[in-house]
Amino acid sequence: MMRGVNPRQIERAMKQAGIRTKEIGDVEEVIIRTKSEEYVITNASVTMMDMKGQKTYQVMGDTEIRPRSASQSAQPAEEVIPEEDIQLIMDQTGASREAAIQALKDCGGQPAEAIIKLIS
């Protein structure tokens, strides 16, 4: 901590600037996968910082770097659909959560196309 800096003043200034932080508890591990390696972070401490809707994560812990086998890296990653998109589809069409997710998958994750698909 810098000498002469009040942590409360820093927190207040961050809030005024639209920056929010949150500690994420009970983290078991964090895994970052590249095409050739996995960075496995254990005993992790994770802080999420939201700067006007843009989220960043600070991760600290013990890191192990492991190579990925050809079969691991050849598998397609599980498609992640943003919660905001699912909620938007549900709100705009009255569709169930499952129908909204399926429509987004069918439309390559494009919310506008998914809405059109569900209402036509």
N, C-alpha and C positions, 0 to 999 in steps of 0.2 A: 504494500500500500504506500502511496506517495505521502510524504510528510506534509502536514498542513492541509490535507484535503479531507473534508468531512464526507463520509459515505452517504449520509442522508442528502447532502446537497447534490452529490452525483446522481443519486436515484431520482431526486426531484427534477433535475435538469434533463435526465433521460425521458421521464414521463412527459415533460413539456415538449420535448422534441418528437414525441410519438413513438418512443422506443420502450418496449415492454420485455422483461425477462422472466423466465420461469424455469425452475429446476425440475427436471423429469426424474421422478423417484423410481426406485425398485428396478433399475436397469440391470439386466443380467449380462448382456453383451451387445456390442455394436459390430456389425459386419459390413465392410465396404468391399464390393466385388468389382474387379476390373476383368478384362478378358483373360488375363493370365494369372492373376493373384487374388487372394482374399486377405484383407487386413482385419484381423479379429481382435477387438479391443475388449478386454475383460476388466473387472473391477472398475467399471466405467462410471464416470460422473458426467452427466449430460445437462447442458443449459441451452434452452431454446430462446432465441432473441427475435422478437417480432418488430420490424421497423416498417411501420405503415403498410402492413400486409406482406412484406417480404420476410420470410423466416430463414434464419441461419441457426446452425447448431454448433456448439462448442463441446467437444468430446475429449475427456482426459481419462487415461487408464493405462493398463499394461497391454502392449501391442505385440501380436504374433503375426508374421507375414507367411502365408502358405501358398504354394503354387496350386493352381486349379488344373484338374485333369482335363483332357480333351473332351470327355463325355460331359463334364460339368459345364464347361463353357459353350458347348454346342447346344445345350438345352435352351429353349426360349425362356426369357424371364417372364414371370407372372405379371400380367398386365395390371398396372395400378391405375384405378380410375379415381380422380379427385372427388372427394365428398361433395364439394360445391356443385360439381356437374351433376351428380346423382340427385341432389336436392333440387336443383334447377329443373331437371326433367320432371321430377315428381310434382313440383309446384305448377309447372306450366301445362302438364297433361293430365294430372290426377292419377297417373300410373303408380303401380306398386313399386317398391324399392327394387325387387327382382326384375320387373319389366324394364325399369329405367336402366339398370345395369346391363341387361341383355341388349337393349336398344343401343346403348353406347358402345358395347363390344361390336355389335353388328355394323355400326357406322364408323368404326375406326376411332372412337373417342371423340367424335365431333358432336357437341351438344345440339347445335341447330339441326343437323341431319337427323339426330335421334328424336327430337321433338316432332319434326315433320313425319318421320316414320310412324310414330305412335298416334298422331292425330289423324293420319290419312287412312 
